[in-house]
Every structure is written in C-alpha cells, then in structure tokens.
Amino acid sequence: MTPVKDQAEQAKRLLSPRKEVENLPTPSLPTPIHEKSVPEKEPEKPVTLPTEPEREPEPAEVTEWMKKVVEDFLRAHLALKALVVLSMEAKKEEQDRYKGIIEGSGMLSDTEVPSCVVRHFKLTEANLNAPIEVHPKTKLEGLLAILRQLSDTKTSLKYIFALIAQSNPEALCEYVERVKTSSLVTREPSTFVLPVR
C-alpha cells in the first residue's frame, strides 16, 4: 500500500466506533466517577499527514523530451568548447567548415517546449524568466537551468559564427577569450543533472 492509502486506512480505523467502548457494561445506577473502572486502551498510533502531496507519474513524453534537452545541451556545450579552441588556432577555411557542420546539424535551431511539458510543470512566463538556481533542488529548477544554459550556449555559437563570417579576427579573439573563461565553457556538463524530485 502507498503511504496515502495506509493513512486513509488508519483514519478509517480511528473514526470507526471502538469495540472497547461498545462492550462496556452499562451500569444500572449512575456510578460516581472515582469508582468507574475504564479498561486500558492500546496506545493509538499517531496519524501523520504526508509532507508533500502524492504526485502523478511523469508522462513518458515529458521524460523523453527532458532527456533530449539534456543531450542537446551536452552537444552544444562540446561544440562551443571545440569552437573556442578552433577559433583561436584554425584557419578561416577550417572555421567555415566547422560552422557548416554545426549549422547543418540543426543544433542552432530554437528549442521548443512542447505543451505536455508546459502543462506538466505548469510553466509560466514568470518562472521562465526567473533567476536560475545555482544548485537546483527540483526537476523544474534543473530543467530551467539547462534551458537557460542551452540558450546561452547556442547564442554564443551563433555570435562566434557571425564574427567568423565578418572576418573580424580582433573582435573574434576578444569574444572567444571572454567565452573561454565563462561558465558556458568552464562548468563541467556533468554538473547539469536534473534532480529526481
């Protein structure tokens, strides 16, 4: 039985008439209180209420989409790390070839959040734009952090590709130096794990 069902059964037992009360002899004359004998009761187990309401299971389509977002983030993260190195060391032709591979993969397309995910997490514009938790405690906080990082990573990739296309090595070098020391590159992707709750 689930904890909620156990508690429901326990509540039924507590609310049902007690046998020891039903089986007491009824005195013919009123008995003074100090002479009344009351049978000893078994200690009752305390009723504990659940601290969190029981949640419905996560739909498979939500779980699959979340896995895909994490995979997309990991791919984009690795692509950005490689591009940072490539931008500093490779010739324009090599940079253009890498740009073609990344753009051809669809990695830079916008991430769409399906309606099943919006409904499941009750997403609103407010929580999508809220500050991101450094150490997410819930799946929603973790998902929002990964979505934000994915968006920032894609934006950085697009900007580097735009600088490569402009053939502006000074601006490219300056931006790549900033990205190289940012959390987009320095943070280990393994730290982006969705909490279980």
Salt bridges, closest charged atoms under 4 A:
GLU9 OE2 - LYS12 NZ 3.74
GLU35 OE2 - HIS34 NE2 3.70
GLU44 OE2 - ARG18 NH2 3.01
GLU58 OE2 - HIS120 NE2 3.70
GLU58 OE1 - LYS139 NZ 3.27
GLU64 OE2 - LYS67 NZ 3.67
ASP72 OD2 - LYS68 NZ 2.85
ASP72 OD1 - ARG75 NH2 3.25
GLU94 OE2 - ARG97 NH2 3.07
ASP96 OD1 - LYS92 NZ 3.07
ASP110 OD1 - LYS158 NZ 3.99
GLU133 OE1 - LYS137 NZ 3.97
GLU177 OE2 - LYS180 NZ 3.04
